[in-house]
Amino acid sequence: MIVTKPGKESTQETIRLAVEHARQAGIKHLVVASNAGDTAEQLLPYAQEFEIIVVSQVYGFRGDGQPHPMSSEMRDKLQAAGMQVYFGTHVLSGAERGLSTRFQGVYPVEIIAHTLRMFSQGVKVAVEVSVMALDAGLIPEQTPIVAIGGTGRGADTACVIVPAHAQRILETKIKEIICKP
């Protein structure tokens, strides 16, 4: 495992490491967290080599009526290159965060998220987007993928993951951490 710096400044190195590892391991699917599309855009040179799934936040994440951070032009650019772009509810928060905010409690899915953050925020994000991509039918079941996540903006974490569907999330396997802060 390689240690990266948290945040955007590690994006290029994280992508390089993720792509190199995927090539060596024969992994064909890359899943990347990218809200505005900037991180995903850096994967454009690899769009013909890999199946790239871009997972972005759900519409309304920043509040009702707020614009989504990914412009339609960016979405079109990524899709034109052959990437699949998915907007969905975060599997490790979503409705449960609404309950915990309202009732000031802690709920099981939040415990999973906080446990993953013990490794790094990027590991949590990598697990989350891989499960979301699987639930959306964008990656094959029971197949290792390389998931790319980060802390705040950009990417600083890459993992080999065999995700399970959300209803069986505890069956998700983090096979290898390629890099993380």
N, C-alpha and C positions, 0 to 999 in steps of 0.2 A: 504494500500500500504506500502511496505517495502522499505526503502532506502538502496541501495547498493553503493559500491564504483565503480567509473568508471573503466572499463577495465578488463583485464584477471583475476585479483585476485578474482573477484566475480563470476567466472564461476560456480564453484561447488555449491555455495549457490543459484545462479540463477536457475540452473537446478533442484536442490532439491525443491525449491519453485514452479517452473513451473510444475513439475511432481505431487507434492502434490496437487496443485490447480486443475490440470486436473483430477486427481482421484476424488477429492471431487465434482467437477462440472460435472463429467461424460463425459468429453471431450476426444475424442479418437484420435484426430489428433494434432501432434506437428510439427511445422514448425520451423526449426533452420537455422540461417545464419551461414555458416561455409566455409571459403575460402580454407583453407588447410586441413580441416577435423578434426582438433584437438578438437574443441568444440563438433562437432557431435559425435566424438568417445566417449565422456563422457556420451552420451545417449545410448550406446550399451546395458547396463543392462536393459533398458526399451523397447528394440526393439520388444519384443514379446507381450508387454502389449499395446503399442500404434502404430499407423501408424505414422512413423517419416519421414518427408520430409526434406532433406538437400538441401538448396539453396546456391549455390556458385556463384562466379562472372563469367562473360562471358570470354571465351578464348580471348586473346588479350587485356584484361583490363589494364595490366601493360605495354603494348606496343606490336607492331607487332613483332612476332618471339620470344617473351618471353615465357618461360614455365609457365604453369598453376601452381599455388601454391599447388593444390591437386594432389598428385601422383596417378598413376593408381592403385598402391597397396592399398592406402588408400580408393580410390573409391570402389575397389573390396571388401575390408573388410567391409565397410559400407553396400554395397549392399548384401553381403553374409549374413549379419545379418537381412536382410529384409527391410532396409531403402531405400527410393527412393532418388537418387541424381540427382539434376537438375542444369545445367549450363545455365544461361540466362542473357540477357541484363537487367541491373538495370532499373526498371520501373520508378524510380524517378530521373533518369539522362539520361542514354542512348544517343540517338541521340540529344536530347535537349542540353546536355552538350557540344556536339560538336559545336552546333550553338552558344551557349553563349560564348564559348572560342574563336571561330572565329570572331564573330561580337561584342564581349564585351557588351552584353546586358543581361537582366534578362528576363526569360521566365516563363510561368505559372507553369509548373511542378517543376521548381526549387523553386518557391515560396511555393508550397506545402511542399517540402522537408525541406526548412528552417523553415517553421511554425512548422512542427513536431519536428524539432531539438530544438524548444523552450521548449519542454518537456524533451527531451534528444536525443542524437544520436541513442541510442538503440531503442527508440520508432519509430523513422524514419525508422530504419532498419527492425524492426518487421512488420511495415505496408508494407514496400516494399517487403519483402520476402513472406508475406502472399498473396499479390496480384499476385506476380510472380508465386507462387505455384498454385493459382486458375487458372490463365491464362494458365498454362501448363496442366491443367486437373488432378492435383495430389491431390486435396482436393475437397470435395463436396461443391457445391454452397449453400449460405445462411445458413451456419453451423458455429457455433463458433469453433474456433481453439485456441490453445495456441501458440503464436509466440515468439521466443527467438532471441534477437539481442544484439548488444553491441556497445561499443565505441572502435574502433581500433580492437585489438585482443581479443578473448574471448567473454563471454556473461555477461551482467550486467542488462539486461532488459527482462522482460517477461510480455506479455499482452494477454488478451482474446480479439480476434478480429473476426469480421464477415467481411471478405474481399469482395469487389466487383471487378469485372473485371476492367482492366486498363481503358477501355473506359468509365467506370462509377466510377472512383476511388473516387469521392466525396461522393459516397454512402457507402463507407467503414465505418464500425462502430468499434471504439475502445470501447469495453464494459467495460473493467477493466484493470487497470495497476496493475499487481501483485507485481512487484518490478522494480525499476529504480534508477539510481544515483540521 
